[in-house]
Amino acid sequence: MKRFYNPVYILLLTVIFNFNVYSQMFGQEPTERKSNFDVQHIKLDISVDPVEKFVTGKAFIKLVTAEENFTGFELDAAGMNIKNVELDPNGPMIISYVGKTKRTGYYLKTLKFDYNKSKLKIYLDSSYNLSDTLNFIIHYNTTNPEKGLYFISPTAEFPDKRYEVWSQGEGEDNRYWFPCYDYPNDMATTEMLVTVSSQYQTISNGVLKEKSDKLNYTTWHWVNDKPHVSYLVMLGIGQWDTISTSWDGIPIISYVPPGKKSWGQNSYRQTADIMKFFSEYIGYRYPWGEFRQVAVQDFIYGGMENTGAVVLFEGSVYDEKTEPDYSATGLVAHELAHQWWGDVVTCKNWNEIWLNESFATYFQCLYREHELGKDEFDYNIYRNGNEALNADSLSRRPIYTRSGPTANTYDKGSVVLNMLRWMIGDEKFRKTMNIYITQNQFKPVVTKNFADALHNAIDDPLLDQMPANLTWFFEEWIYKAGQPEIKADYSFDENTNELILNAVQVQRMDSSSVFRTPFPIEIVTEKGTQSITMETSSEVKTYRIKLDGKSLNVNFNKGNKILCKLYFTKPKNDWLYQLNNSTDAIDRITALNGLKDFIDESDVVDAVKQVMRNDSFWGVRYEAVKVFAGSENPAAVEHYMKYMIDEKDSRVRRAYLLNLKKLLDNHPAEKENISVLQYFLTNLINYETSYYAAADAVTALSQLLPKDKIYDAVIPYIEMDSHVDIIRRSVLTALDLSDDPRSKEILLKYAVYGSTARVRNIAVNGLGSFLNDDEVINLLNNKLAENTRSTQGVILSLLGKAKNPSSKPFLQKLYDTSNDERFKERIKTIISSY
């Protein structure tokens, strides 16, 4: 029997393991918070009033000392009233004797403390030894915390809001509603006794141990018996409809707004299958006992992976018109993936956040592959890669971050993990993931932990003795910025029947390096295909490949396996062959991009036209529309408009609408029929079954009409309700393009509290065209304090541009009342610019 090996392994076998390089790369710890103790357990016994926005109670902290002569420690506690700090009666106390002390006996003792509204410093009246266990009780209360715990309530502007409370701890915001060590390098078990009015439900981490009623109040006792970091502690209070299911005996409960149970059943229908898939793929069963997810009002993100108690934005529950333009399945998969990547193993410091987010993003893609197939998976990776390339063009940063999460933390990291999976194979990739989580479960982790697991998985003497060193891969793709930019071409030597393939890396060598990652190449002849891998460098490399006849196509980076920018000189007919004959959708998409330079030629127009109309995968049709819109061929407009009407998938219809301006810019004579185009788009909006396609039609109107015509064309749709206000937001964005003075009044109307945060942000940003208007400045000044943090951020940007002296007192007041140091620093910078 002849055994075949992946050519990538042959390349890896040439790498010599260098322990010094390995130690230097992974041994340098970033600036990381240190403490003189290790938290073992956190227990909150609190009462919460959703109407008065009040929290009062006790935090029980059990810790083990991490130094000799332990005489005090510091916790995070922002904007609270600290009433008292005590040693817990169940912990070892100090009993004084004449001339000596003895650590025996139990009694309650009040301790001295200092508190500056940010840090709580607790003093002991005697010293403790290394590894002593101590228990403390902190009595505290807080009202309407600035961050961390959010109270939602009905107002004059939002009379239909329900009383609701939910937490959001990441990054370091749980300190705003309970005292804790609020940094991810310490894990502890947790429990929560929360007393609320009996009309409410509560949600928290772990399992509900018991529930007891007294008068009109109910105490809910939640217990999470496996350690996790403080930012994952969760509390939700409200009134919801519930949807219960399970997988393998694990309860799965989804909480949705009242009256929307049927929507929730559809939106969250894949949850159990996602849990099953991840458990089996990783080889590590979902570990948190139960799983809950709740859709809350006014959530500030899409979702949050609190341990066993995920919070999702309310738009994740929707009607039947919303899919396929938006599906909650990706969001649910992302947050469920975090239950392993981010919760069982958590980044030890924020520089390592890719270990949470890149992994969850990639496993979200893996589930889409499981659910919808390889083409959908490849298209997800393709789009993530494009996001990474766009981010790199704006700001070149590595995945390993020293300045907070970036697009690379999510998108690029997912693509890099996919590259790794391709290089070592799915079996070893899954083995790596299993080793990584099993060896590091319930611990804070760094990149070296993942690299160790990878080396362990691929250096298995019972298999094919794979090489141990992939350190270079981490150096290139995790710790350095950029990606390879490849210039390649090929020719055929008829005398020798050899394909001559040339490639060179041409990226700028600033924060990037020469990439060693090999590229997969597929060569097609009339008699079959031949696959190789090709190394590249900063000098031209030439491969001569013996063929059985002239090539019909050369597919460089087949399957889009390696993130790169590819400048490939390739004959038109070869691109057409790839477009018409590739089995994988991603290779057809690559061919479409290669045909952009030929899109005015009739044979290419015909080929792309057929793909737009007939390709089996929606993503290929979507990309074909984008390419076709660049054609100046006289027949292009007629086919484009006809196919847009005929297209059944709203996602692809949106591509037609979003690229209509591009098409008509190439056919200026067609713009003379602007009234016909307006009639066409208006009818489309009125009869469109997709919220998102209707919104894109509004955008298309604003792009095609003269500025003085935009207002009247789009304003009829300002009151049209849609998923996450997507149509209303498109109208407001269109008004920002209009030079009609009436736009200001509409933007002012929607810039105030009474519109959703997404709408307010668009409206406030639109007011940036009116910064010389006193009415606008007065509104921005007066609404600064009452808005959510996201809208405050938009207002601050505008006030920083306007530099109107009247804003300074409002900025100073916001600065003085905030306990968020990063936010205050931003305000201070704006004030100092006046």
PyMOL commands that set and color helices and strands:
alter all, ss='L'
color gray80, all
select helices_A, chain A and resi 7-13+19-27+174-176+230-232+261-267+271-282+314-316+329-338+350-352+354-372+374-394+407-424+426-440+447-458+471-479+558-560+572-581+585-598+602-614+618-628+636-646+650-658+660-665+668-687+691-704+707-717+723-737+742-750+757-770+774-783+789-802+805-817+821-832
alter helices_A, ss='H'
color red, helices_A
select strands_A, chain A and resi 37-49+54-65+70-76+81-87+95-97+100-102+109-110+112-115+119-128+133-143+149-152+164-167+187-197+201-204+207-214+217-229+235-238+241-247+250-256+291-296+303-304+309-313+345-347+443-445+485-493+498-505+519-525+528-534+541-546+551-556+565-569
alter strands_A, ss='S'
color yellow, strands_A
deselect
rebuild
show_as cartoon
